[in-house]
């Protein structure tokens, strides 16, 4: 019995330590993310793409409504209609909402960030676009299979990173924390 108890304590300690390491990894990914601008050609394996999409599906939402839909665009010609300069093998994920209300848009934004960060956690480049949204909603919904009732809210580009890309040289400058945070 004592051996079993000792082993149980050991396994709980290992699992707890692993959870702490996982939290540190998650925070590191969040703090070191950047919107990639340079990509290398090459496809993303379906298993990785499924994990990236699953991160969006699992995002939190108000009242657990999950108002999002994900349209995965892997056809280069169609992707070029949405975002210019697409590198062969890049994937665009168009996130659309059930309605245009603010709560649905915020929930979709949480899914967008989850997808964006999951792609980077798996070693891919990712970038969020909102510029193409008006064009998608006015003239590309049919091409993308997005119903009239839904509205696109953001696009995430996912692709292989060019070999000379890193977070330090590619990240946009950030405002200081002191200029954005007030503690009371």
RAWOGI-V971481 format. One record per helix or strand of 3 or more residues. SS is the DSSP state (a for helix, b for strand). FROM is the first residue (numbers start at 0). TO is the last residue. If there is no record, write none. Layout:
SS;FROM;TO
SS;FROM;TO
This chain:
a;1;30
a;45;56
a;61;63
b;67;72
a;75;81
b;90;96
a;101;120
b;124;128
a;132;143
b;150;160
a;166;169
a;176;178
